[in-house]
Amino acid sequence: MSDQVAELVLGGTWMPTVSYTGQDGLASLVAAGNVLRTHTSMRLSIRTPPTVDPMALAEEIKKVVSTDVPYGAKVSFTVEKAQKGWKAPKLAPWLSSAVQTASHAFYSKAALSTGEGGSIPFMGLLGEMFPSAQFVITGVLGPQSNAHGPNEFLHVDMAKKLTGCCAQVLTDHYKAMKGSAQ
């Protein structure tokens, strides 16, 4: 994909992607030949930047794939679901400080953050419902883990540390809210 870190980050967060997640009507490689097929169906997963309107994009794609179709083929295009992405707001100073403090306390390292494409559409819904809310979205991936893969597992030591971090951030939030109410 790239050997440039910035390009890898952009590729996983802001750049659009298209993945073929299923197909029907194509022969397997061992049975493939130069033959006509009665049909070909493809399922696509398209990830867009959070600022793109997914329904407007779906309409544009439909127009492109159904205009000037070669050999008189009949094309149908169905959108199963289209959800807008979400761009996290910048962390408030108190939350940034709490996250760093907790990370140093439990991991002896600074906390880092990363974006992740459109893989959590639910966050977009929450962001719309609570536009001024602060979010820390996290999970447990330990050494040699493979999220959503066949060998996905819960790394217990990482989970314990993450639980401690979250508890510390919540404690700091409570203290900050209690202090601001006085």
C-alpha positions in Angstrom: 0.0 0.0 0.0 2.6 2.5 1.0 5.9 2.8 3.0 4.9 6.4 4.1 3.4 6.5 7.5 1.2 9.5 6.7 -0.2 7.7 3.7 -1.0 4.7 5.8 -2.8 6.8 8.4 -4.8 8.6 5.7 -5.6 5.3 4.0 -7.1 4.0 7.2 -9.0 7.1 8.1 -9.9 9.6 5.4 -9.3 8.0 2.0 -12.2 6.2 0.4 -12.0 2.5 -0.2 -13.9 -0.1 -2.1 -13.9 -3.8 -1.1 -15.5 -6.7 -2.9 -17.0 -8.7 -0.1 -18.9 -11.3 -2.1 -19.7 -12.4 -5.7 -21.9 -14.8 -7.5 -21.9 -16.0 -11.1 -18.1 -16.1 -11.5 -16.5 -19.5 -12.0 -13.8 -20.7 -9.6 -10.2 -20.5 -10.9 -10.0 -24.2 -11.7 -13.3 -24.1 -13.6 -12.7 -20.7 -15.3 -12.8 -20.4 -19.0 -13.6 -18.0 -21.8 -17.3 -18.4 -21.6 -20.4 -16.2 -21.4 -22.1 -16.0 -18.0 -25.8 -15.6 -17.4 -25.2 -13.2 -14.5 -22.6 -11.7 -12.3 -23.4 -10.3 -8.9 -21.0 -8.4 -6.7 -21.4 -7.1 -3.2 -19.3 -4.0 -2.4 -18.4 -2.3 0.8 -17.5 1.3 0.3 -15.9 3.4 3.0 -16.0 7.1 2.6 -14.5 10.0 4.5 -16.8 11.3 7.3 -17.7 14.4 5.4 -19.2 12.6 2.5 -23.0 12.1 2.2 -23.4 8.4 1.8 -26.8 8.5 0.0 -25.6 11.1 -2.5 -22.6 8.9 -3.2 -24.8 5.9 -3.6 -26.9 7.7 -6.2 -23.8 8.8 -8.1 -22.4 5.2 -8.1 -25.8 3.9 -9.3 -25.8 6.5 -12.2 -22.2 5.5 -13.2 -22.8 1.7 -13.2 -26.1 1.9 -15.0 -25.2 4.4 -17.7 -23.7 3.3 -21.1 -23.7 -0.3 -20.1 -21.8 -2.5 -22.5 -23.3 -5.3 -24.6 -26.9 -4.6 -23.5 -26.3 -6.0 -20.1 -29.0 -5.3 -17.5 -27.7 -3.6 -14.3 -29.4 -3.4 -11.0 -28.0 -1.6 -8.0 -29.3 -1.8 -4.5 -28.0 0.0 -1.4 -28.4 -2.2 1.7 -27.4 0.5 4.1 -25.5 3.7 4.0 -24.3 5.4 7.1 -22.3 8.6 7.4 -19.0 8.4 9.1 -17.9 10.4 12.1 -15.1 12.7 12.9 -14.2 12.8 16.6 -14.0 16.2 18.2 -10.7 17.3 19.7 -10.4 16.1 23.3 -11.1 18.7 25.9 -8.0 19.6 27.9 -9.2 17.9 31.1 -9.9 14.7 29.2 -6.6 14.8 27.3 -4.8 15.2 30.6 -6.8 12.4 32.3 -6.1 10.0 29.5 -2.4 10.7 29.6 -2.2 10.4 33.3 -4.1 7.1 33.3 -1.9 5.7 30.5 1.3 6.6 32.3 -0.1 5.1 35.5 -1.1 1.7 33.9 1.1 1.4 30.9 4.1 3.6 31.8 3.7 5.2 28.4 1.9 8.1 26.8 -1.5 7.4 25.3 -1.8 7.5 21.5 -4.8 7.8 19.3 -5.6 6.8 15.8 -8.6 7.0 13.5 -10.3 4.1 12.0 -12.3 4.6 8.8 -16.0 4.1 8.9 -15.9 1.0 11.0 -18.1 2.2 13.8 -21.1 4.0 12.3 -22.8 4.0 15.7 -20.4 6.7 16.8 -21.8 8.9 14.0 -25.2 8.5 15.5 -24.0 9.3 19.0 -22.0 12.3 17.8 -25.1 13.7 16.2 -27.2 13.1 19.3 -24.6 14.5 21.6 -22.5 17.0 19.6 -20.7 18.5 22.6 -19.9 15.1 24.3 -16.4 13.9 24.7 -15.7 10.3 23.6 -12.9 7.9 24.4 -13.4 4.9 22.2 -11.1 2.0 23.1 -10.7 -1.7 23.0 -8.3 -4.5 23.9 -5.8 -5.7 21.3 -2.8 -7.2 22.8 0.4 -8.6 21.3 -0.2 -10.9 18.3 -4.0 -10.4 18.5 -6.1 -10.2 15.4 -9.3 -8.1 15.7 -12.3 -9.9 14.2 -10.1 -12.6 12.8 -10.2 -16.4 13.4 -7.7 -16.1 16.3 -9.3 -13.1 18.0 -8.8 -13.3 21.7 -8.9 -11.2 24.9 -5.5 -10.4 26.1 -6.1 -10.5 29.9 -3.1 -8.3 31.0 -4.0 -5.6 28.4 -7.7 -5.8 29.5 -6.8 -5.3 33.2 -4.7 -2.3 32.4 -7.4 -0.8 30.1 -10.0 -1.3 32.7 -7.8 0.5 35.2 -7.2 3.3 32.7 -10.9 3.8 32.1 -11.7 3.7 35.8 -9.0 6.4 36.4 -10.4 8.6 33.6 -13.9 8.3 35.1 -12.5 9.1 38.5 -10.8 12.2 37.1 -14.0 13.2 35.4 -15.9 12.9 38.6 -13.3 15.0 40.4 -13.4 17.7 37.7 -17.2 17.8 37.7 -17.3 18.0 41.5 -14.7 20.7 41.6 -16.5 22.8 39.0 -19.8 22.6 40.9 -18.2 24.3 43.9 
